[in-house]
């Protein structure tokens, strides 16, 4: 039975990753492939062109963002979005979410913290996302910070205003802490180590 469970432990995560990769490939191929077919006759289309076009467009967009004029256009576009009530919330949330996770490697290690919950003498691990909260002067709290708590096995999480005195910075890399939380502490990037 243990051998079967070990095999399942290898096959299921691998199958899930492969499924997600294939799904992303298909979505990219379908979307960009349909755009290519608007200008290219169907008989000249080769499967995979949509995916290659998607990668090229994303890479090219990244290159363009280095240009001053493109940065100004992006700023103007974001100014327009800020004036749209519901759209600005969704756009801002998605942008901030991707910025937070794409910049994990460059973030300092001291953003990983343990927060006292005062419930069964427990602590919860989170990430400090903001310490400059002057605009929230209405908070009746001494030195508040915003701590983001990632939910295990999910994309989402939640943010709480917490007094600085209730948090303890821990010496743990952000990526390692995120992996630990995402898997509910089951796996660790460093085998044999315990938290």
C-alpha positions in Angstrom: 0.0 0.0 0.0 2.8 2.4 0.9 4.4 1.8 -2.6 1.1 2.7 -4.2 0.7 5.9 -2.1 4.3 6.9 -3.0 3.6 6.3 -6.7 0.4 8.4 -6.4 2.4 11.1 -4.7 4.7 11.3 -7.7 2.1 10.9 -10.5 -0.7 13.3 -9.2 1.4 16.5 -8.8 3.2 15.8 -12.1 -0.1 15.2 -13.9 -1.5 18.4 -12.4 1.5 20.5 -13.5 1.4 18.9 -17.0 -2.4 19.5 -17.2 -2.0 23.2 -16.2 0.9 23.6 -18.8 -1.2 22.0 -21.5 -4.2 24.2 -20.6 -2.0 27.4 -20.7 -0.5 26.3 -24.1 -4.0 25.6 -25.6 -5.4 28.9 -24.3 -2.5 30.9 -25.6 -2.5 29.0 -29.0 -6.3 29.5 -29.4 -6.3 33.2 -28.5 -3.2 34.3 -30.5 -3.9 31.7 -33.3 -7.3 33.3 -34.0 -5.6 36.7 -34.2 -3.0 35.4 -36.7 -5.7 33.8 -38.8 -7.2 37.2 -39.3 -4.2 38.2 -41.4 -2.8 34.8 -42.5 -4.6 32.3 -44.8 -5.5 29.1 -43.0 -3.4 26.9 -45.3 -0.3 28.7 -44.2 -1.0 28.4 -40.5 1.1 25.9 -38.5 0.0 24.7 -35.0 2.2 26.4 -32.5 2.3 29.8 -34.2 -0.2 31.2 -31.7 1.9 30.2 -28.8 5.1 31.6 -30.3 3.2 34.8 -31.1 2.0 35.0 -27.5 5.5 34.7 -26.1 6.9 37.2 -28.7 4.1 39.7 -27.9 4.7 39.5 -24.1 8.5 39.8 -24.5 8.1 42.7 -27.0 5.7 44.4 -24.5 8.3 44.0 -21.8 10.9 45.6 -24.1 8.6 48.5 -25.0 8.1 49.3 -21.4 11.7 50.4 -21.2 10.9 53.3 -23.6 9.9 56.6 -21.9 7.0 57.2 -24.3 5.5 53.8 -23.7 5.8 54.3 -19.9 3.9 57.6 -20.3 1.2 55.9 -22.4 0.9 53.2 -19.7 0.6 55.9 -17.0 -2.1 57.7 -19.1 -4.0 54.4 -19.6 -3.8 53.7 -15.8 -5.1 57.3 -15.2 -8.1 56.5 -17.4 -8.7 53.2 -15.6 -8.5 55.0 -12.2 -11.6 56.9 -13.2 -13.7 53.8 -13.8 -15.2 52.7 -10.5 -15.3 48.9 -10.7 -12.6 48.4 -13.4 -10.0 50.3 -11.4 -10.5 48.0 -8.4 -10.1 44.8 -10.4 -7.2 46.2 -12.5 -5.4 47.5 -9.4 -5.9 44.3 -7.5 -4.6 42.1 -10.3 -1.6 44.3 -11.0 -0.7 44.5 -7.3 -1.1 40.8 -6.9 1.3 40.0 -9.8 3.8 42.7 -8.7 3.9 41.3 -5.2 4.6 37.7 -6.4 6.9 38.6 -9.3 9.1 40.7 -7.0 9.4 38.0 -4.3 13.1 37.4 -5.0 14.0 41.1 -4.7 12.1 41.6 -1.5 14.0 41.7 1.8 13.7 38.7 4.0 12.2 40.7 6.9 8.8 40.9 5.3 8.0 37.3 6.6 6.5 37.6 10.0 4.7 35.6 12.7 1.6 37.2 14.1 0.3 36.5 17.6 -3.3 35.5 17.4 -4.0 35.3 21.2 -6.1 32.3 20.3 -4.9 29.0 21.8 -1.4 30.6 22.1 -1.0 30.2 18.3 0.8 32.3 15.6 0.1 32.7 11.9 2.7 33.3 9.2 2.2 36.2 6.8 4.0 38.9 4.8 4.2 42.6 5.5 3.0 44.4 2.4 2.9 48.0 3.7 4.2 49.9 6.7 3.4 53.4 5.5 -0.2 53.8 6.7 -0.4 57.5 7.3 -3.4 57.7 5.1 -5.2 55.4 7.5 -5.0 57.9 10.4 -8.5 56.8 11.5 -7.1 53.5 12.7 -7.2 53.3 16.5 -4.0 51.3 16.5 -0.4 51.8 17.6 2.1 51.5 14.6 -0.2 49.5 12.3 1.2 47.5 9.4 -0.6 45.5 6.7 0.1 41.8 6.8 -1.0 39.6 3.9 -2.0 36.0 4.8 -1.9 33.5 1.9 -4.5 30.7 2.1 -3.1 27.2 1.7 -3.8 25.5 -1.7 -5.5 28.6 -3.0 -4.6 31.7 -5.1 -6.2 34.1 -2.7 -5.6 35.4 0.8 -6.5 38.3 3.0 -4.9 41.4 4.4 -5.2 42.7 8.0 -4.2 45.8 9.8 -2.1 44.6 12.7 -0.2 46.6 15.4 3.6 46.2 14.9 3.9 45.0 18.5 2.0 41.8 17.6 4.3 40.7 14.8 7.7 39.0 15.0 9.9 39.1 11.9 11.4 35.7 11.1 14.6 34.9 9.2 13.0 33.1 6.3 13.1 33.7 2.6 9.9 35.0 1.1 9.7 32.3 -1.5 10.4 29.5 1.1 7.7 30.9 3.4 5.2 31.2 0.5 5.8 27.5 -0.5 5.4 26.5 3.2 2.1 28.3 3.5 0.7 27.3 0.1 1.2 23.6 1.0 -0.1 24.0 4.5 3.4 23.1 5.9 3.4 19.7 4.2 6.3 20.4 1.9 9.5 22.4 2.4 12.0 23.5 -0.2 14.8 22.3 2.1 14.3 18.6 2.8 14.8 17.5 6.3 14.5 21.0 7.8 11.7 21.8 10.2 10.3 25.2 10.9 
